Amino acid sequence: KEAFEEADQFKFIISTGGPLSVNLWNEFEETTNKVVVNNYGMTEIGSTFFTDLKREKRERPSVGRCLFGDAKIVDENYETLDFGKVGELLFSAPTMMEDYLLGKAPFIESDGTRWFPTGDLATLSGKGKFEVIGRKKNIIISGGRNIYPEEINNILLEEEGIIECATFSIPDKNWGERSVAA
């Protein structure tokens, strides 16, 4: 806290590299009195999503709007989903990579546009802000229902005394998979 109080040059802090829990986000801002800007990007597309600098305009745990290029949420058939529905986040922009050095990137052509499938599950709000729910490959399917480990982690992290957790699946003979947390 003291380091940030003495560092007037910091107007805001950018969080990137993984999901930012709402509790950590709130606690950090309250403790340091600095604005946290949640960011989303990846090597293939760059840093392209940012939350607003104005606290009252942010929706937590949103990664904000797509500022460079276009993004959409699609189902398993790459059909665009309505607001609030969970699907894969696709991205398109002239700034994204052309291909991988030693192989083909998994681009998808749709409506004359070249899209990069991020492998991340997300939703889009009616205000045009994206929220990353988790990784597509992390979904736990239990009794035919999709369970997103990151959502469970966020709930657990709201409990006092829990500072870190991980949710994963174990085989279950009745349900296929069962979620457990550590």
N, C-alpha and C positions, 0 to 999 in steps of 0.2 A: 504494500500500500504506500509506504513512504517513498519508494522509488518513483511511483507515478505522481505523487503530490509534488515532488521536486522537479519533475520533467514536464514543464509547461509546453515544451515543443510537441508533445503528443496531443493531437486534437482528437484522434480516434485510434482504435486498435482494430486490425483486420484479423478475423478468425477464419482459418481455412484448413483443409487437410482432413476433415472428418466432421461428423455430426457434432453440433454444439448444443448441449442440453440447455433447456430454458432456465433451469435453476442456476447453472454455472454462469450463463449469460447475465442473468439478473444480479447474482452475487458479485460478479466481477465489476459490473457498472456501478453498483452501490458502494463497493469497497474502494474503487479507484476514482470514482467520479469521471470516468472516461467513457465515451461512446464506443460500443463494440459493433463493428460492421461485419455481418456474416457474409461470407463469400463462397461461391461454388465454381469450380472449374476442374479441368483435368488436362493432362499433357496434350492430348489430342485436340482439344478445343480452346485451351487457354482459360483464364479467369474471366468468366462471362456473366455471372449473376452476382448482384450486390444488393444488400439491404440498404434502406435509406439512412442517411446520416441523422435525420430528425427523428428523435425517439418516438414521438407521437404518430409517425407515419409507418413505423415498422410493425410487422405481424410476426410474433415469435411462434415457432422456430423457423420461419421462412428464410430462404436464402435470397429473397427479393425477386427483382425483375431480371429478365434477360436483357442486358444492355448492348451486347454486340452479337448480332445475328438473330436467328429465329429459333424458337424451341416449342415443342409440343409434347403432350402426353398421349401415348398410344396403348392399345391392347395388344394381345399376343398376335393378332393379324395385322398389326400396324395401322389400325383404324383410330382416328383421333377420338379421344374421350371427352366427355363433358366436364365442366368445372367440378372439382371436389372428388373425382374418381381417381383411384390409384392405378397407375400404369407406368410403362417405361418412359423415361425422359429421352427424347431425341433432340439433336441440335444440328443446326446448319448455319454456316457463315463462310465467307470467302477466306477468313483467317484460320479456319481449321486445317489440320494437316492433310496432305495429299494421300499418303499411304504409309504403312509401316516399312521399315528398311528391308526386312527379310520376309515379308509376307503381305498379303492383302488385308486391308482394314475391312471390317464388316459393314461397309456403307449400305444404306437402303435408298433406292430411288423411289420417289413418290411424288406425283403431280409435277414432274420435271425438276424436282429438287433433290439434291444429294444430302441425306441425313446420316448423322453418326449416332448409333445406339449406344448410350452411355453405360447401360447395365444397371443403372440406378432407377429405383421406383420412386415416383413423386406424384404430387397433386398440383393442380393449378387453381388458385382462388379466382373468384369473380373480379378481383382487383388486379389480376395479372401477375400475382406473386406466386412463386414456386416454393414448395416444401418437399425436401427430399425425405422419404420415409425410410429407405434402406436400400441395400443391394439386392438385385433380383435373385442372385444365387444364394442369398441368405434366408429366403423364405422357408418357413417351417410349415409343412402341410399336415395338419392333424385332423383326422375325421373329415377330410374334404374342405377344411377351412384354412385360409391363409393367415399365418401369424407372422408379424414383422418383429424380429428380435429387437430392433432399435426402439420401437414403441414401448416394449416392455422395459427396456433399460431406462428410458426416460421417466417412466412411472416410478421405477425403483429408486432412481436418483433423487426423487422428490422427498424420500424418507430421510429423516434426520439420522446421521451416522453412516449412511451409505455414500461413499465417495467414488466408488468404482464398481462396475458390475459387467457381466457378460451373459447373454442369453443364447442358448444353443439347443439343438435337438438331440434326443436319444431315440433309438428304435422303440416302438410300442406295438405289440402284437394285435391290439384292438384298434388303435387309432392310426397306425402307420408311423407317426412320429409324435413325440411328446416334447414340449418345451420345458427346459430347466434353466435356472439362473444360478450363477455363482458370484 
